[in-house]
Amino acid sequence: MAETAQMTEASGVANATDGSGPDGAVGPGPGPGPGVGVEVEGRHVTEPGLTYSRYLRVPELLALQTPSVAEDAEEALFIVTHQVQELWFARLLTELAQARDLMLAGRPRWARSRLGRCLVVDRTLVASLRPLGTLPPHAFHSFRGRLGTASGAQSAQYREIEALCGAPWFRVDRLPPGLTAAERNRLRRRQAEPSLWDAFLHLLRGAGLAVDTRAERAASLARLARGQAPAPEPGEPTEATGPSGAVDLAEVAEVAELLVQHDALWAEWRNAHVLLVERQIGRLPGSGGTSGVPHLRAMLDRRFFPELWEVGDPVTRADATAVG
């Protein structure tokens, strides 16, 4: 990303999904606040008199929205919008990782629930960009110079979402400058983990479908789209079976559909972002050294799960061709 949501990816906040702090140390994240509760025989007991503000750390939260020039309402809007994006990135990372783990455990029904929540977060991310549409270009340029070399391309969490989804283009050795050592290490760890795509292939494999080659995956995904399940091995445990005992691929097919919807909503976010950037900087280069809008437009056709987008029932496809 660049410019308008350049700060979307530039917060450098610690990742809430793995508990890593600013120094890269891994451990539990902070609780509601000092003095909020105490440990009694291994149980967390809420302190009497706990308030909404203390529980949510509202004063600390609001203190983070300090523009570089006091009382600059336009820059404050810019900062708030991007900080909100980073908070939702953190939540999305947690939900996507849990969906992945459920798929790896062979529990597509539960994975569907997590992925459904991810779609709500995706839509919220798109909607939360809209306030920036009220920021006139001249207002943005009044503080743009204060961004320096800060760029949305430096958002570790945005890159982490790409890695977790198994984005074909993601590579740790091609990260932009500006990331901290802790962020780069976190991204290396994330790339070494199974991705959402890996977990989905695990589901297909568990259902008896071949996934070792692209051709095998294409055939298996076509069977999945048509609901053609292979017969299970005698005594093989499955989460969902049809009345005849054959594997019921309906749950796996619904997971595939949710992955496509997540992909589509992420593409919608990219498109909304590039339109904001184009309105605010036109043909100017991005603050992080990119070409700006052309750089962002080159990424609009990217898909996390391209093989799912290539799936189509051959019969339906043939009918569509005939009709066309």
C-alpha positions in Angstrom: 0.0 0.0 0.0 1.1 3.6 -0.4 -0.1 7.0 0.7 -3.6 7.4 2.0 -3.5 4.0 3.7 0.3 4.1 3.8 0.0 4.6 7.5 -2.5 1.7 7.5 0.6 -0.5 7.2 3.0 1.7 9.1 1.9 1.5 12.7 4.6 -1.0 13.7 2.4 -2.1 16.6 3.1 -5.4 18.3 1.2 -8.3 16.9 -1.6 -9.3 19.1 -1.7 -12.7 17.6 1.6 -14.0 18.9 2.0 -11.8 21.9 5.3 -10.3 20.6 6.3 -7.0 22.1 8.2 -4.1 20.5 11.5 -5.9 21.2 10.3 -9.1 19.6 9.9 -10.9 22.9 7.1 -13.4 22.8 4.8 -13.6 25.8 1.3 -12.8 27.0 0.0 -9.4 25.9 -1.0 -6.8 28.5 -4.1 -7.2 30.5 -6.8 -4.6 31.0 -4.5 -2.4 33.0 -2.5 -2.1 36.2 -4.5 -2.7 39.3 -7.5 -3.9 37.4 -7.5 -7.4 38.8 -5.5 -9.7 41.0 -4.6 -13.4 41.0 -6.1 -15.4 43.8 -5.3 -19.1 43.9 -4.7 -19.1 40.1 -7.9 -17.2 39.4 -8.2 -13.7 38.0 -10.5 -11.8 40.3 -11.8 -8.4 39.1 -11.0 -5.5 41.4 -14.1 -3.8 42.8 -14.8 -0.5 41.2 -13.5 -1.4 37.8 -14.8 1.1 35.2 -15.3 1.1 31.5 -12.5 3.6 31.0 -10.0 1.6 33.0 -11.0 -1.8 31.5 -10.5 -0.5 28.0 -7.6 1.8 28.8 -9.4 4.7 27.1 -7.0 7.4 28.3 -4.0 5.5 27.0 -5.8 4.8 23.7 -6.8 8.4 23.1 -3.2 9.5 23.9 -2.1 7.6 20.8 -4.0 9.9 18.5 -1.6 12.8 18.8 -0.9 14.5 15.4 2.5 16.0 14.7 1.0 19.4 15.0 -1.4 20.0 17.9 -5.1 20.5 17.0 -4.6 19.3 13.4 -8.0 17.7 12.9 -7.2 16.5 9.4 -4.0 14.7 10.4 -5.8 13.3 13.5 -8.4 11.7 11.2 -5.7 10.2 9.1 -4.0 8.7 12.1 -7.2 7.4 13.7 -8.3 5.7 10.5 -5.0 3.9 10.1 -4.7 2.9 13.7 -8.2 1.4 13.5 -7.1 -0.6 10.4 -4.1 -2.0 12.4 -6.4 -3.0 15.3 -8.6 -4.9 12.9 -5.6 -6.4 11.1 -4.5 -7.8 14.5 -8.0 -9.3 15.1 -8.1 -10.7 11.6 -4.8 -12.5 12.1 -6.1 -14.2 15.2 -9.3 -15.4 13.5 -7.5 -16.5 10.3 -5.0 -18.5 12.4 -7.7 -20.2 14.3 -9.6 -21.1 11.1 -6.4 -22.6 9.8 -5.8 -24.6 12.9 -9.3 -26.0 12.8 -8.9 -27.0 9.2 -5.6 -28.7 10.1 -7.5 -30.6 12.8 -10.0 -31.8 10.2 -12.9 -29.7 11.6 -14.3 -27.8 8.6 -17.6 -27.0 10.4 -15.9 -25.1 13.1 -13.5 -23.5 10.6 -16.5 -22.1 8.8 -17.6 -20.2 11.9 -14.2 -18.5 12.2 -14.0 -17.7 8.5 -17.5 -16.2 8.7 -16.2 -13.8 11.4 -13.2 -13.0 9.2 -15.6 -11.9 6.4 -17.3 -9.5 8.9 -13.9 -8.1 9.8 -13.0 -7.8 6.1 -16.1 -5.7 5.5 -15.4 -3.6 8.5 -11.9 -2.9 7.2 -13.3 -1.7 3.9 -15.9 0.5 5.6 -13.4 2.0 8.0 -11.5 3.5 5.1 -14.5 5.6 4.1 -13.8 8.5 6.5 -10.6 9.2 4.6 -12.9 10.0 1.6 -13.9 13.1 3.4 -10.2 14.3 3.5 -9.7 16.8 0.7 -6.4 16.5 -1.2 -5.3 20.0 -0.1 -5.8 19.0 3.5 -3.8 15.8 3.1 -1.0 17.6 1.5 -0.9 20.1 4.4 0.6 17.4 6.5 1.9 14.8 4.0 5.4 16.1 4.2 5.5 15.1 7.9 5.1 11.5 7.0 8.7 11.4 5.8 9.5 8.0 4.5 6.6 6.3 6.4 4.7 4.1 4.1 1.8 1.7 4.2 4.1 -0.9 2.7 5.8 -1.0 6.0 2.8 -2.6 7.8 4.1 -5.8 9.3 0.5 -7.0 10.0 -0.7 -6.4 6.5 2.3 -8.5 5.2 1.6 -11.1 7.9 -2.0 -11.5 6.6 -0.5 -12.1 3.1 1.8 -14.8 4.5 -0.9 -16.5 6.6 -3.2 -16.7 3.6 -0.4 -18.2 1.5 -0.2 -15.4 -1.0 1.8 -16.7 -3.9 3.7 -13.4 -4.2 4.8 -13.1 -0.6 8.5 -13.5 0.1 10.4 -12.5 3.2 13.5 -11.6 1.1 11.4 -9.0 -0.8 10.1 -7.0 2.1 10.2 -3.2 1.9 12.7 -1.2 4.0 11.4 0.3 7.2 10.4 -2.9 9.0 12.1 -3.6 12.4 14.2 -6.7 13.0 11.4 -8.0 15.3 8.8 -7.5 12.5 11.0 -9.3 10.0 11.6 -12.2 12.4 7.8 -12.4 13.0 7.2 -12.6 9.2 9.8 -15.3 8.8 8.1 -17.4 11.5 4.7 -16.8 9.9 6.0 -17.8 6.4 7.4 -21.1 8.0 3.9 -22.0 9.4 1.2 -23.8 7.4 -0.9 -21.2 5.5 -4.7 -21.1 5.1 -4.1 -22.7 1.6 -2.0 -25.5 3.1 -4.8 -26.1 5.7 -7.5 -26.2 3.0 -5.4 -28.8 1.0 -5.2 -30.8 4.2 -9.0 -30.9 4.3 -9.2 -32.0 0.7 -6.5 -34.7 1.3 -8.4 -35.9 4.3 -11.5 -36.3 2.2 -9.6 -38.6 -0.2 -9.0 -36.0 -2.9 -5.6 -35.8 -4.7 -3.8 -32.5 -4.2 -0.1 -33.2 -4.9 0.0 -31.5 -8.4 -1.8 -28.5 -9.8 -3.6 -30.8 -12.3 -4.8 -33.1 -9.4 -6.0 -30.1 -7.4 -7.9 -28.8 -10.4 -9.6 -32.1 -10.8 -10.3 -32.4 -7.1 -11.7 -28.9 -6.9 -14.0 -29.6 -9.8 -15.3 -32.7 -8.1 -15.7 -30.6 -4.9 -17.8 -28.1 -6.9 -20.0 -30.8 -8.3 -20.3 -32.6 -4.9 -18.6 -35.8 -6.2 -17.0 -37.4 -3.2 -14.7 -40.4 -3.3 -15.7 -43.4 -1.2 -13.9 -43.4 2.2 -11.7 -46.3 3.3 -13.5 -48.8 5.5 -13.6 -47.5 9.0 -12.1 -44.2 8.1 -13.3 -41.5 10.6 -14.8 -38.3 9.0 -16.5 -35.3 10.5 -19.4 -35.3 8.2 -20.9 -38.3 6.3 -23.8 -38.7 4.1 -26.6 -41.2 4.6 -24.8 -43.8 2.6 -21.6 -43.4 4.6 -19.8 -41.7 1.8 -17.9 -38.5 2.6 -20.1 -35.5 2.5 -18.0 -32.7 1.0 -20.6 -30.0 1.7 -18.7 -28.7 4.7 -15.4 -28.6 2.7 -17.1 -26.9 -0.2 -18.5 -24.2 2.1 -15.0 -23.6 3.5 -13.8 -23.1 -0.1 -16.6 -20.6 -0.8 -15.7 -18.6 2.4 -12.0 -18.5 1.3 -13.1 -17.1 -2.0 -15.3 -14.5 -0.3 -12.4 -13.5 1.9 -10.2 -13.1 -1.2 -12.9 -11.0 -2.9 -13.3 -8.7 0.1 -9.5 -8.2 0.3 -9.5 -7.3 -3.4 -12.4 -4.9 -2.6 -10.2 -3.3 0.1 -7.3 -2.9 -2.3 -9.5 -1.2 -4.8 -11.1 1.1 -2.2 -7.6 2.0 -1.0 -6.1 2.8 -4.5 -9.1 5.1 -5.3 -8.4 7.0 -2.1 -4.7 7.3 -2.9 -5.4 8.4 -6.5 -7.8 11.1 -5.3 -5.3 12.5 -2.8 -1.9 12.3 -4.6 -2.8 11.8 -8.3 0.4 10.9 -10.2 2.8 11.8 -7.4 5.2 9.1 -6.2 4.5 7.3 -2.9 6.2 8.4 0.3 7.9 5.0 0.6 9.7 5.3 -2.7 7.1 3.5 -4.9 5.6 4.9 -8.0 2.4 5.5 -6.1 -0.9 4.7 -7.8 0.6 2.6 -10.6 2.3 0.5 -8.0 -1.0 -0.1 -6.2 -2.9 -0.7 -9.4 -0.5 -3.5 -10.3 -1.6 -5.4 -7.3 -5.4 -5.2 -7.9 -5.6 -8.5 -9.7 -3.7 -10.5 -7.1 -5.6 -13.3 -5.4 -4.6 -15.3 -2.3 -6.2 -18.5 -3.6 -5.9 -18.3 -7.4 -6.7 -22.0 -7.9 -10.1 -21.5 -6.3 -10.9 -18.8 -8.7 -10.1 -21.1 -11.6 -12.6 -23.7 -10.5 -15.7 -24.2 -12.5 -18.0 -27.1 -13.3 -16.8 -28.2 -16.8 -20.4 -28.9 -17.8 -21.5 -25.5 -16.6 -18.5 -23.9 -18.3 -19.3 -25.6 -21.5 -23.0 -24.5 -21.3 -21.9 -20.9 -20.6 -19.7 -21.0 -23.7 -22.5 -22.3 -25.8 -24.9 -19.7 -24.5 -22.3 -16.9 -25.1 
